[in-house]
Amino acid sequence: MSDFTRPPAVSRVLETPQGRALVARHGHGPAVAAIRAAIADARAGQLDASAASVVDAAAGALDGDLPRLGPVWNLTGTVLHTNLGRAVLPDSAIAAASAAMARPVALEYDLATGKRGERDDAVRPLLRALTGAEDAVAVNNNAAAVVLVLDSLAKGGEVIVSRGELIEIGGAFRLPDIMAASGATLREVGTTNRTHLKDYAAAIGPETRAIMKVHPSNFRIEGFTKEVGAAELAPLARQHGIPLVNDMGSGTLIDLAQYGLPRETTVAQAVAEGADLVTFSGDKLLGGPQAGFAVGRADLVERLRTNPLKRALRLDKIRLAALEACLRDYRRGAILPTERLLARPLAEIEAAAERMAGPVAAALGHGFTVEPAPSRSQVGSGASPTATQASFALAIRATGSALDALASALRALPEPVIGRMADGALWLDLRCLEQRAEDAFLANLAALPAA
Ligand SMILES: *Cc1c(COP(=O)(O)O)cnc(C)c1O
């Protein structure tokens, strides 16, 4: 395509109306960089050497450079998708977080006395009320809560854990590594499939600082198995004056059985069972922002609170404000988005699939079939690892490599659409596409390149 004229100088391109518009939209530095890159392409003969084509190419590159963390459509069928940011927050939390971003808040300021206050005080009473625990701390995530607990209670000593619970969670969270990092020595007991109370009892010695239960979040051992529940371990721990720590991972505040999911122990139940400390996440089943909690005995929580590491692991005002709003929602019995998505009746999702199949097929154009089809969705983030819920999806099929091309075109949309490839089809699971968002979803599809 190249003609043999010389490419324009950067300054000349910047002076054109399109060049000025580019600077207004993206700033001087990025505009100049994109124009330079386009001029280099023109020199290499990959682009027409006119000012108009250079500015067009620069605009194409800059306008296509969307924020990395803009919203995406999670149609994977995994409600709490760790790679897609886990829980979506209730409006109450969004409002509280924006207000905390825009204006000063009494983060560490006691409004009653006018003196310095405690950062966690916004959520402490709520966590106590919702879990029945004596006290609570909130930190960056549950991994941080586990580190803080181990560092505070077990540094230089031993922690007893069942071999069946030495887990690795996605993103290389390995319990043995976390223990090593906090200076606690792991004392493994039992076997992969069977651990008995007497195994724990035999391991207790002068170096024992804690007994730890860990929720096997992302797998399930079946068959000839034996696990000792926290309720059974609590008397043993108490008898020896050793704290019992229960890392629940997801840590739901509600009974999941009402949604056809396996019953998981709630945090309040875990506290009532006699664990001295219970750790759990903020953005898994709780449905809040990324956070981690340790709740339980006041004297132990005090040790966590005064550990210098707490400072490094603390939450910022934005998430604390969001968290407070979520916990207040729980206290008044409101249903948060995560619970709402898990609770969606199958008939409602099926109706959505029937409604959407036509418009989605029209947006994809020729060469694709789009059919409503039953699918299975899952909670994700290590909650109820092997359990799935009946759901409905749009199953998209095509011949040749067209399906892969479609999947990448969907990911390249202004609001990327993420589905799941399985059995020769691209599945868009509709559990997480609520009716009020359907029009926005279809409008976004309109940006697909014409087939
Ligand atoms: C998910 C999980 C963690 C880590 O929690 P984050 O909030 O992701 O840091 C720790 N322990 C268990 C058992 C988990 O399931």
PDBQT file of the ligand as one rigid body, heavy atoms in Angstrom, charges set to zero:
ROOT
HETATM    1  C1  LIG A 501      -9.774 -19.711  49.894  1.00  0.00    +0.000 C 
HETATM    2  C2  LIG A 501      -9.128 -20.261  51.096  1.00  0.00    +0.000 A 
HETATM    3  C3  LIG A 501      -8.076 -19.593  51.725  1.00  0.00    +0.000 A 
HETATM    4  C4  LIG A 501      -7.528 -18.306  51.175  1.00  0.00    +0.000 C 
HETATM    5  O1  LIG A 501      -8.496 -17.297  51.278  1.00  0.00    +0.000 OA
HETATM    6  P1  LIG A 501      -8.285 -15.911  50.473  1.00  0.00    +0.000 P 
HETATM    7  O2  LIG A 501      -9.384 -15.034  50.995  1.00  0.00    +0.000 OA
HETATM    8  O3  LIG A 501      -8.397 -16.245  49.042  1.00  0.00    +0.000 OA
HETATM    9  O4  LIG A 501      -6.937 -15.415  50.837  1.00  0.00    +0.000 OA
HETATM   10  C5  LIG A 501      -7.518 -20.161  52.850  1.00  0.00    +0.000 A 
HETATM   11  N1  LIG A 501      -7.969 -21.327  53.349  1.00  0.00    +0.000 NA
HETATM   12  C6  LIG A 501      -8.991 -21.996  52.769  1.00  0.00    +0.000 A 
HETATM   13  C7  LIG A 501      -9.442 -23.276  53.378  1.00  0.00    +0.000 C 
HETATM   14  C8  LIG A 501      -9.608 -21.483  51.627  1.00  0.00    +0.000 A 
HETATM   15  O5  LIG A 501     -10.608 -22.135  51.035  1.00  0.00    +0.000 OA
ENDROOT
TORSDOF 0
